[in-house]
C-alpha cells in the first residue's frame, strides 16, 4: 500500500486527500439569520448525526484565516438554524451559495432561493429544499488550536415534502439525497443494495 | 409539507427518521485494541471531517444503556485507532462486525478479518480494507446528558491501496466507497456528476 504522511503535504493537497477519504458525505445546507435580519445560507459537508434521542446533529465550521464564517457568527448570536437537505434539483443553487459573499449580501438573493418562515426557530427555511430540520444550538465546541468549531444542534422539528414521506421516514430511494466526495464530485443515492443487520 | 415533532415519536421511530434524513453517510470501520491485546473492529456512520490541517476527523459513539461500547473503552485507555474505509468487498464483514459481542471476543475472528500492524499507532489495521487512516485521539467530548460521546482524532498516516491512488488522492470513482442510509440501505458512489465550485 502507498503510505502518505500528512506533514509532508502542502495544506491544499492534505485537504484534497482528506476529502477523497471521507466519502460520500451528506450535505447540510444551513440557513441562519443575522441580527439585522439578513438571511444566510451555506452548505457544509463535514456533517453527521450525534444521537437519535433527542435527535441531535453536528457540523464543523472551518475558519477562513482569522475570520469566522457568517454562519458561525449568526449561530453565536441567534442560537438557531435550519438544515435543508439537498437533492439534485437544489444542487446548482447550493453550489452558488458555497461562494464567498459579504455579510450583508444574502445567498438567498444570489442563488435565487426562497426563504420561508420556520415554525419554531427564527432562521428561515429554504422553500426549494425537500426536507427541513429546525435546530437549536446545543453547544459550540471550540477545539483549542484547531481552525474549526463543531456546532452541535438539537432537531426540534422535521419538515418533509409529502411526496418523500414513507412509513414515517424519508424515502431516500425517491429523494436521492446528494453525496459529496472530493474533486467537485457528487453522487445521487441510487446504486443501492440492502443488508440486514445481524440479530 | 408534513411536519414531524420528535417528542411525539417513540425512540425507535425518531432514530429511523434521523437515519433517513442524514444520508448518504460515510462509514468509519474503526479498529482498536484493548489493554489485553484483543483487537476490536466496529463500524460507525456518525462520522465526519473536522479540519484539513492537521487532518482531523470525528465520530459519535452512542452509549448502550449505561454501557460504554468496547471501542470507546479502548480509546480511553490506548488513545489510538485506525479508520478503515469500506468498499463493497468489505461490506459483509463490516455488517457482521456491527453486531454485539463480548469484550474478549474479537470481531476480527467473528467476521474473518485480518489484523495487520500499523506504522505509528498500537491499533491494528484491517488488511481487507483499501484505505487505512492511522489516528490519535485528540479529545473525547462528553455531551452532558446526551447518550453519546464525540471522538475527535488526528490522522497521523494515510495508507491507500496502490490501485486506488490517483494524483495524490483516492480515486473514489474506482473505489466506490459505500454510503449508508436508513433501513439497511447502502449505496455505491457510482451515479456521479461534477460541479465546479464558484470562483
Interface residues (C-beta under 8 A of the other chain):
Chain A: X1 X2 X3 X4 X5 X6 X7 X9 X11 X13 X14 X15 X16 X17 X18 X19 X20 X21 X22 X23 X24 X25 X26 X45 X46 X47 X48 X49 X50 X51 X52 X53 X54 X55 X56 X57 X58 X59 X60 X62 X85 X91 X92 X95 X96 X98 X99 X119 X131 X132 X133 X138 X139 X141 X143 X144 X146 X147 X148 X150 X152 X155 X156 X157 X158 X159 X160 X161 X162 X165 X168 X169 X170 X171 X172 X173 X177 X179 X181 X182 X183 X184 X185 X186 X187 X188 X189 X190 X191 X192 X193 X194 X195 X196 X197 X198 X199
Chain B: X1 X2 X3 X4 X5 X6 X7 X9 X11 X13 X14 X15 X16 X17 X18 X19 X20 X21 X22 X23 X24 X25 X26 X45 X46 X47 X48 X49 X50 X51 X52 X53 X54 X55 X56 X57 X58 X59 X60 X62 X85 X91 X92 X95 X96 X98 X99 X119 X131 X132 X133 X138 X139 X141 X143 X144 X146 X147 X148 X150 X152 X155 X156 X157 X158 X159 X160 X161 X162 X165 X168 X169 X170 X171 X172 X173 X177 X179 X181 X182 X183 X184 X185 X186 X187 X188 X189 X190 X191 X192 X193 X194 X195 X196 X197 X198 X199
